[in-house]
Amino acid sequence: MTTKNLNYYLHLKWSYTIEQASDNGEDYFIIRVNELPGVCTDAKTIEEGMKEIKDALRASIKLYLKQGDPIPEPINKEAYKGNIAYRTSSDRHYLLAKAAKQMHKSVSKALDAIVDAGLDHLRLGNRS
């Protein structure tokens, strides 16, 4: 069994969201740890921000451990094989088939495109 200590958590593959922002004509970057709500920083450069977010991540994990709180872990992308059992209503299935035909795609490919658009809308589009 792996001991889940600070070192364990620091070596997980955390994912980040980087947004560019501006305030009073000053450009900067906001960097967030996706798996840990509230853990974020801002900096003038991405390089500076990535260093600072690592410091914020370390401090956050230390606090979780000190308080004995469960720490959300990144999702292991390799655990997903691409097979989803999806049940829906006959009406939705019909509409999906109709959309697929209009898109000149199979129902599976049309569903992928629709899900991609929804994920992008939710800002979950970075699937790498």
Secondary structure in CASP SS format (residue, H / E / C, confidence):
PFRMAT SS
TARGET T0000
AUTHOR 0000-0000-0000
METHOD secondary structure of the structure
MODEL  1
M C 1.00
T C 1.00
T C 1.00
K C 1.00
N C 1.00
L H 1.00
N H 1.00
Y H 1.00
Y H 1.00
L H 1.00
H C 1.00
L C 1.00
K C 1.00
W C 1.00
S C 1.00
Y E 1.00
T E 1.00
I E 1.00
E E 1.00
Q E 1.00
A E 1.00
S E 1.00
D E 1.00
N C 1.00
G C 1.00
E E 1.00
D E 1.00
Y E 1.00
F E 1.00
I E 1.00
I E 1.00
R E 1.00
V E 1.00
N C 1.00
E C 1.00
L C 1.00
P C 1.00
G C 1.00
V C 1.00
C E 1.00
T E 1.00
D E 1.00
A E 1.00
K C 1.00
T C 1.00
I H 1.00
E H 1.00
E H 1.00
G H 1.00
M H 1.00
K H 1.00
E H 1.00
I H 1.00
K H 1.00
D H 1.00
A H 1.00
L H 1.00
R H 1.00
A H 1.00
S H 1.00
I H 1.00
K H 1.00
L H 1.00
Y H 1.00
L H 1.00
K H 1.00
Q H 1.00
G C 1.00
D C 1.00
P C 1.00
I C 1.00
P C 1.00
E C 1.00
P C 1.00
I C 1.00
N C 1.00
K H 1.00
E H 1.00
A H 1.00
Y C 1.00
K C 1.00
G C 1.00
N C 1.00
I C 1.00
A C 1.00
Y C 1.00
R C 1.00
T C 1.00
S C 1.00
S H 1.00
D H 1.00
R H 1.00
H H 1.00
Y H 1.00
L H 1.00
L H 1.00
A H 1.00
K H 1.00
A H 1.00
A H 1.00
K H 1.00
Q H 1.00
M H 1.00
H C 1.00
K C 1.00
S C 1.00
V H 1.00
S H 1.00
K H 1.00
A H 1.00
L H 1.00
D H 1.00
A H 1.00
I H 1.00
V H 1.00
D H 1.00
A H 1.00
G H 1.00
L H 1.00
D H 1.00
H H 1.00
L C 1.00
R C 1.00
L C 1.00
G C 1.00
N C 1.00
R C 1.00
S C 1.00
END
